[in-house]
Amino acid sequence: KSVKKPIFTDSRSKLALEYLSGYSNELAVFNIESYSGDLKSIKDSYIVINYKLIKNRMEAGEELEFFEQVKKLAGTWTKVNVIGNGIDQNLVVYYAK
């Protein structure tokens, strides 16, 4: 199944999605960490947040500035799918209208 909308996610999840898709470039996956604008400006796109991976990276001392914006905006995006048990274990797919 093809996804016709851009996908924004963290750098490590981006690498995993590219690997799983066979690097076919059929997925338009963008690194949300290097997004230069305000995340509010992302429209008509999916946002994939791997809360467990982000939690682990932050516990390892990484500064993930984009995550503060994600926490504020997540309630304004439409939740499409949740995988996992508990907020810090979930991979959540959102849609930004």
C-alpha positions in Angstrom: 0.0 0.0 0.0 1.4 3.4 -1.0 1.3 6.5 1.2 0.7 9.6 -1.0 1.3 12.1 1.8 4.6 13.3 3.3 5.7 11.6 6.5 7.5 13.5 9.2 9.4 11.5 11.9 12.5 11.5 14.0 15.9 10.7 12.3 16.1 7.2 13.6 12.6 6.2 12.7 13.1 7.8 9.2 16.1 5.5 8.7 13.9 2.5 9.7 11.1 3.5 7.4 13.5 3.9 4.5 15.1 0.5 5.2 11.7 -1.2 5.4 10.6 0.4 2.1 13.7 -0.9 0.4 15.0 2.6 -0.2 12.6 2.8 -3.1 11.9 6.5 -2.6 8.2 5.7 -2.8 7.7 7.2 0.7 8.3 10.9 1.2 9.9 10.7 4.6 11.3 13.8 6.2 13.3 14.3 9.4 11.2 16.3 11.7 14.3 17.1 13.8 15.8 19.2 11.0 12.5 20.8 10.0 13.4 24.5 9.9 9.9 25.9 10.5 7.4 25.8 13.2 5.8 22.4 13.3 2.4 24.1 13.2 3.1 24.8 9.5 3.1 21.1 8.6 -0.1 20.4 6.8 -1.7 17.5 4.8 1.0 15.2 6.2 1.5 12.3 8.6 3.6 12.7 11.7 5.0 9.5 13.2 6.1 9.8 16.8 8.0 6.9 18.3 7.6 7.9 22.0 9.6 4.9 23.3 12.6 5.7 21.0 12.4 9.4 21.9 12.2 8.6 25.6 15.3 6.4 25.3 17.2 9.0 23.4 16.4 11.7 25.9 17.4 9.4 28.8 20.7 8.9 27.0 21.3 12.7 27.2 20.2 13.7 23.7 18.5 17.1 23.4 15.5 16.7 21.1 14.2 20.3 20.8 11.5 19.3 18.3 9.8 17.2 21.0 8.6 20.2 23.0 6.7 21.3 19.9 5.3 17.8 19.4 4.0 17.6 22.9 2.2 21.0 22.4 0.8 20.1 19.0 -0.1 16.4 19.3 -3.6 17.3 20.6 -4.3 19.4 17.5 -3.4 16.6 15.1 -5.7 13.7 14.3 -4.6 10.4 15.8 -4.6 7.8 13.0 -3.0 4.7 14.7 -1.4 3.8 18.0 0.9 0.8 18.5 2.0 -0.2 22.0 0.9 -0.1 25.6 1.3 3.2 27.5 2.2 6.6 26.2 6.0 6.1 26.7 5.8 2.8 24.8 3.7 3.9 21.9 4.4 4.6 18.3 1.7 7.0 17.2 0.7 8.1 13.7 -0.9 11.5 13.5 -2.4 13.4 10.5 -2.0 17.2 10.3 -4.8 18.7 8.3 
